[in-house]
Amino acid sequence: MAQTPTTFEVDGTAICTKRMSAGMEVQQLADKAGITASYLRKLERGSRTRMKPATYVRLRAALRANKTELLAPPTDPPERK
């Protein structure tokens, strides 16, 4: 059984795009997701990239996003020599 990660790495641009598509201001989404507007702005700008699972679930629910559309794209692991 897959274990829930301790944090989720999110894509700030995807969060911002989804928020704007939903017609919400930063404060509206922050209130709906139970986070501060300051934290949301940091996520959207990319100065914060990780979220705890419960917070991520609330943000997803507020944006009606699926499980992966707000996540940062996976990075390729460095090649082994």
FIKOLZA-1660 file (N, C-alpha, C; in steps of 0.1 Angstrom, whole numbers, plus 5000, padded with zeros to 4 digits):
% residues 81
   i   px   py   pz ch aa at
   1 5008 4988 5000  A  M  N
   1 5000 5000 5000  A  M CA
   1 5009 5012 5000  A  M  C
   2 5006 5022 4992  A  A  N
   2 5014 5034 4990  A  A CA
   2 5012 5043 5003  A  A  C
   3 5023 5048 5007  A  Q  N
   3 5023 5057 5019  A  Q CA
   3 5021 5072 5015  A  Q  C
   4 5013 5079 5023  A  T  N
   4 5011 5093 5020  A  T CA
   4 5024 5101 5022  A  T  C
   5 5029 5109 5013  A  P  N
   5 5041 5116 5015  A  P CA
   5 5040 5126 5026  A  P  C
   6 5051 5130 5032  A  T  N
   6 5051 5139 5044  A  T CA
   6 5048 5153 5039  A  T  C
   7 5052 5156 5027  A  T  N
   7 5049 5169 5020  A  T CA
   7 5047 5167 5006  A  T  C
   8 5040 5177 5000  A  F  N
   8 5037 5177 4985  A  F CA
   8 5045 5188 4979  A  F  C
   9 5052 5186 4968  A  E  N
   9 5058 5197 4961  A  E CA
   9 5048 5202 4951  A  E  C
  10 5045 5215 4952  A  V  N
  10 5034 5221 4943  A  V CA
  10 5040 5230 4933  A  V  C
  11 5032 5233 4923  A  D  N
  11 5036 5241 4911  A  D CA
  11 5028 5255 4914  A  D  C
  12 5035 5265 4917  A  G  N
  12 5029 5278 4920  A  G CA
  12 5021 5284 4908  A  G  C
  13 5027 5282 4896  A  T  N
  13 5020 5287 4884  A  T CA
  13 5007 5280 4882  A  T  C
  14 5006 5267 4885  A  A  N
  14 4994 5259 4883  A  A CA
  14 4984 5264 4893  A  A  C
  15 4988 5267 4905  A  I  N
  15 4979 5271 4916  A  I CA
  15 4973 5285 4912  A  I  C
  16 4982 5294 4907  A  C  N
  16 4977 5307 4903  A  C CA
  16 4968 5307 4891  A  C  C
  17 4971 5299 4881  A  T  N
  17 4963 5297 4869  A  T CA
  17 4949 5292 4873  A  T  C
  18 4949 5281 4881  A  K  N
  18 4936 5275 4886  A  K CA
  18 4928 5285 4894  A  K  C
  19 4934 5293 4903  A  R  N
  19 4927 5303 4911  A  R CA
  19 4921 5314 4902  A  R  C
  20 4929 5319 4892  A  M  N
  20 4924 5329 4883  A  M CA
  20 4912 5324 4874  A  M  C
  21 4914 5311 4870  A  S  N
  21 4903 5305 4862  A  S CA
  21 4890 5304 4870  A  S  C
  22 4892 5302 4883  A  A  N
  22 4880 5301 4891  A  A CA
  22 4874 5315 4895  A  A  C
  23 4881 5325 4891  A  G  N
  23 4877 5339 4894  A  G CA
  23 4878 5343 4908  A  G  C
  24 4888 5337 4915  A  M  N
  24 4890 5341 4929  A  M CA
  24 4902 5350 4931  A  M  C
  25 4901 5358 4941  A  E  N
  25 4913 5366 4945  A  E CA
  25 4921 5358 4955  A  E  C
  26 4933 5362 4957  A  V  N
  26 4942 5355 4966  A  V CA
  26 4935 5353 4980  A  V  C
  27 4930 5364 4986  A  Q  N
  27 4924 5363 4999  A  Q CA
  27 4912 5353 4999  A  Q  C
  28 4904 5353 4988  A  Q  N
  28 4892 5344 4988  A  Q CA
  28 4897 5330 4988  A  Q  C
  29 4907 5326 4980  A  L  N
  29 4911 5313 4980  A  L CA
  29 4918 5309 4993  A  L  C
  30 4926 5318 4999  A  A  N
  30 4932 5315 5012  A  A CA
  30 4922 5312 5022  A  A  C
  31 4911 5321 5023  A  D  N
  31 4901 5318 5033  A  D CA
  31 4894 5305 5031  A  D  C
  32 4891 5302 5018  A  K  N
  32 4884 5289 5015  A  K CA
  32 4893 5277 5018  A  K  C
  33 4906 5278 5017  A  A  N
  33 4915 5267 5019  A  A CA
  33 4920 5267 5033  A  A  C
  34 4917 5277 5041  A  G  N
  34 4922 5277 5055  A  G CA
  34 4937 5280 5057  A  G  C
  35 4942 5288 5048  A  I  N
  35 4956 5292 5048  A  I CA
  35 4957 5307 5048  A  I  C
  36 4968 5313 5050  A  T  N
  36 4970 5328 5050  A  T CA
  36 4972 5332 5035  A  T  C
  37 4968 5344 5032  A  A  N
  37 4970 5350 5019  A  A CA
  37 4985 5351 5017  A  A  C
  38 4993 5354 5027  A  S  N
  38 5007 5355 5025  A  S CA
  38 5013 5342 5021  A  S  C
  39 5009 5331 5027  A  Y  N
  39 5014 5317 5024  A  Y CA
  39 5010 5314 5009  A  Y  C
  40 4998 5317 5006  A  L  N
  40 4993 5314 4992  A  L CA
  40 5001 5322 4982  A  L  C
  41 5004 5335 4985  A  R  N
  41 5013 5343 4976  A  R CA
  41 5026 5337 4974  A  R  C
  42 5032 5332 4985  A  K  N
  42 5045 5326 4984  A  K CA
  42 5045 5313 4976  A  K  C
  43 5034 5305 4977  A  L  N
  43 5033 5293 4969  A  L CA
  43 5032 5297 4954  A  L  C
  44 5024 5307 4951  A  E  N
  44 5022 5311 4937  A  E CA
  44 5035 5317 4931  A  E  C
  45 5043 5324 4939  A  R  N
  45 5055 5329 4934  A  R CA
  45 5066 5319 4934  A  R  C
  46 5065 5308 4941  A  G  N
  46 5075 5298 4941  A  G CA
  46 5085 5299 4952  A  G  C
  47 5083 5309 4961  A  S  N
  47 5093 5310 4972  A  S CA
  47 5090 5299 4983  A  S  C
  48 5078 5293 4982  A  R  N
  48 5075 5282 4990  A  R CA
  48 5070 5271 4980  A  R  C
  49 5074 5259 4982  A  T  N
  49 5070 5249 4972  A  T CA
  49 5065 5236 4978  A  T  C
  50 5065 5235 4991  A  R  N
  50 5061 5223 4998  A  R CA
  50 5049 5226 5007  A  R  C
  51 5040 5216 5007  A  M  N
  51 5028 5217 5016  A  M CA
  51 5026 5204 5023  A  M  C
  52 5020 5205 5035  A  K  N
  52 5017 5193 5043  A  K CA
  52 5004 5187 5036  A  K  C
  53 5003 5174 5038  A  P  N
  53 4991 5167 5031  A  P CA
  53 4978 5173 5034  A  P  C
  54 4975 5176 5046  A  A  N
  54 4961 5182 5050  A  A CA
  54 4959 5195 5043  A  A  C
  55 4969 5203 5043  A  T  N
  55 4968 5217 5037  A  T CA
  55 4966 5215 5022  A  T  C
  56 4974 5206 5016  A  Y  N
  56 4973 5204 5001  A  Y CA
  56 4958 5199 4998  A  Y  C
  57 4953 5190 5006  A  V  N
  57 4939 5185 5003  A  V CA
  57 4929 5197 5004  A  V  C
  58 4931 5206 5014  A  R  N
  58 4922 5217 5015  A  R CA
  58 4923 5226 5003  A  R  C
  59 4935 5229 4999  A  L  N
  59 4937 5238 4987  A  L CA
  59 4931 5231 4975  A  L  C
  60 4934 5218 4973  A  R  N
  60 4928 5211 4961  A  R CA
  60 4913 5212 4961  A  R  C
  61 4907 5210 4973  A  A  N
  61 4892 5211 4974  A  A CA
  61 4887 5225 4971  A  A  C
  62 4894 5235 4976  A  A  N
  62 4889 5249 4974  A  A CA
  62 4890 5252 4959  A  A  C
  63 4900 5246 4952  A  L  N
  63 4901 5249 4937  A  L CA
  63 4894 5238 4929  A  L  C
  64 4888 5228 4935  A  R  N
  64 4882 5217 4928  A  R CA
  64 4892 5211 4918  A  R  C
  65 4904 5209 4923  A  A  N
  65 4915 5203 4915  A  A CA
  65 4916 5188 4917  A  A  C
  66 4921 5181 4907  A  N  N
  66 4923 5167 4909  A  N CA
  66 4936 5165 4917  A  N  C
  67 4940 5152 4920  A  K  N
  67 4951 5149 4929  A  K CA
  67 4964 5154 4924  A  K  C
  68 4966 5156 4911  A  T  N
  68 4979 5159 4906  A  T CA
  68 4981 5172 4899  A  T  C
  69 4970 5179 4896  A  E  N
  69 4972 5191 4887  A  E CA
  69 4978 5203 4894  A  E  C
  70 4980 5203 4907  A  L  N
  70 4987 5213 4914  A  L CA
  70 5001 5210 4918  A  L  C
  71 5005 5197 4915  A  L  N
  71 5018 5193 4919  A  L CA
  71 5029 5197 4909  A  L  C
  72 5041 5199 4914  A  A  N
  72 5052 5203 4905  A  A CA
  72 5055 5191 4896  A  A  C
  73 5059 5193 4884  A  P  N
  73 5063 5182 4875  A  P CA
  73 5074 5174 4881  A  P  C
  74 5074 5161 4879  A  P  N
  74 5085 5153 4884  A  P CA
  74 5098 5157 4878  A  P  C
  75 5108 5156 4885  A  T  N
  75 5122 5158 4880  A  T CA
  75 5129 5145 4878  A  T  C
  76 5137 5145 4867  A  D  N
  76 5144 5133 4864  A  D CA
  76 5156 5131 4874  A  D  C
  77 5158 5119 4880  A  P  N
  77 5169 5117 4889  A  P CA
  77 5182 5119 4881  A  P  C
  78 5193 5123 4888  A  P  N
  78 5205 5124 4881  A  P CA
  78 5210 5111 4876  A  P  C
  79 5217 5111 4865  A  E  N
  79 5221 5098 4859  A  E CA
  79 5233 5093 4867  A  E  C
  80 5233 5080 4868  A  R  N
  80 5244 5073 4875  A  R CA
  80 5255 5069 4865  A  R  C
  81 5267 5071 4868  A  K  N
  81 5278 5067 4859  A  K CA
  81 5283 5054 4862  A  K  C
% end
